[in-house]
Amino acid sequence: MTTFKSTLVLMALASSSVAFAATDFDTLDVDGNGAISQAEASVDASLMSKFTELDTDKNGELSKAEFSKA
């Protein structure tokens, strides 16, 4: 998916009520790449506040294993 399309999808998600209910990994992994980026996590304030702590391998994304510790 192109960056532009990803941005549009994230904007749509953020502007919808789904954004506030997005608490499971698959819902937050908008582009379906198996990881949650900071941009994808930004729709969940609670997750964003813990993102750096949860990103134990410091690659800028949360794997399913890292997310499960949230």
Sequence and secondary structure as in RCSB ss.txt:
>XXXX:A:sequence
MTTFKSTLVLMALASSSVAFAATDFDTLDVDGNGAISQAEASVDASLMSKFTELDTDKNGELSKAEFSKA
>XXXX:A:secstr
  HHHHHHHHHHHHHSTHHHH  SHHHH TT SSSEEHHHHTT HHHHHHHHHH TT SSEE HHHHTT 
